[in-house]
Structures are given as structure tokens and as C-alpha cells.
Amino acid sequence: MKNHLTTEKLRTSMGTDIFTWHGFTEVHVDGAWRKATPTFNDTLCAKVGVAPLDFDGHTDALLHPFDGEGRAYMQYVNDRGTYHDVPAKFLMREMARDYANMQGEDLSGRDMEREAAER
């Protein structure tokens, strides 16, 4: 997942604007598998200029490719397949490797909504 509107502070911490293991949920509804992305709350969506996602159970609900002004927003860059359960230990190793810049960084007290408003 490439977040084109990530904050400078987060991009600096991560060393990238790629969320290498960003995921979504797949749910089985009325005989069909649907993709649904856990989404940002209404106030954060308003601050970054995107509509909140709605899941109707009939179509996929994935993050928007563009914001309300037509700027690139979210881009799915790598489909890493489907897992029956979250491979937590594997993901922790991968994220430690992918975001080595964040090792030892104190992330307590970070406020995503405040940072989004500052961008």
C-alpha cells in the first residue's frame, strides 16, 4: 500500500510511504467473498479529504485511489495473498526489517489526526 498523502513525520519515521504489509479483511457474504478495509474514522477522513468507506456486503470496500480533490491517495502495490489467520510472528519480523528506522523510536503519544491536520 502506497499512501500518497502520508504525513512527513510518519514518512520520515518509516523511511518510506509504502506500508509493506497493509491488509484488508475478506468476509463471506451470501455465497461470495468480499474485501473490506478497516478504515479511518470520520474526523480523520475529513482532515485528509476522503470519504469514509462504506461496506454494503455486496461489493468490495477498499481504500480510495484518489482523495476528494483528485490527488493520488492510496495505491495497492502488492497482493500478498489470503491467510486463514494473521501470521503475527512473520509480520513482526517483516516489519522490523522493512521499518528498521523505527526500531527503538518512542511512538507513544503520536496522534494521527493531529499530524494529518499539520500536513
N, C-alpha and C positions, 0 to 999 in steps of 0.2 A: 504494500500500500504506500503510495507516494502521496503525502499530504502537502499540496502546493501552498496552503495557507497556514502552515505551522508557524508558531511564533519563533522569532530569532533566538530567544532564550532556550527554548526546547531544542531547536536545531543545533545550537552550539553545544548543549549538554549531550545530545545523542551523537553528534558528529555527522549527522545526515538528516534528510527529511523522508527517509524510507523506513517504514515500520515493517521490518522483515517478516514478522510472524503475526501480522494483524489478521484476525479471523472473523468469521461470522458463524452463525448457528444455522443448522439445517433442521427443519421440522417437517414431519409427515402429516399432511392435512388432506383429508378427503381423497386418499389414494395417490397423492403426488408430493414429491419433495420440494420444499420451498426454502430459499435462503433469506435469512433475516439478520441484519446487522444490529447488535446492541448500539444504541445511538446516543448522541449528546442530548442533554436536557434542553428545554425550550429557550431558556435565557442564554445559554452558550450558543445555540444555533442563531439566535437573534444577533449576538455580538459578532459572529463571523459571517453573517449574511446568507445563511442557508435555511431552507425549510426543514423542520423536523421530519424524520422518516415516519411513515405510517405503514403498518403491516396489516393487510386485509385478509391474509390467509389464502389468497388466490394467485398472487403474483409475488415475485421476489422483492425484497426491500433491502437494497444495497445502497451504500453511500453514494451521494450525488457526484457526478463527474465535474459539475460546474456550480459555482455559487450563484446567488441571485442577480449578480451583475455580469454573468457570463465568463468570469475568470475561472481558470482551471482550479479545481478544489481537491477531489480525491480521485486517484487513479489506481486501479487494481493492476499490479505489475507481475504477480506470480501466484498461480493457483497451486497450492501445496497439497491438495487432496483433502479427503474426508477422513476423519478419525472418529472412532466409536466413543472415545473419551479424550479429554485434554491430556496430551503427553507432557505433563508438567515438568518432569526432570529433564527431558530432552529440551523443552523450550527454555528452561533456566540456563542450561549450558549454551544453547544457541544465542540467547540474548546477552549473556556475559561476553561472548565472543564478538557479537555484532555491535554491541554498545559498550566497548571497553572504556570509552571516555567517561562513562557514568559510574564506573566502579569506585566505591568509596565516597561518592558525592552524596551529600545530605539533601534528600529530596523532600523531607518533611516540611510542611508549611507551604509547599508550592500550590498556587491557586490558578487552575487552568482558565477560569473565567476572567480573572484579573489580568493574566498575561495576554489573553486574547483581546481584551479591551485596549491593551497598550500597543498592539501591533499597528 
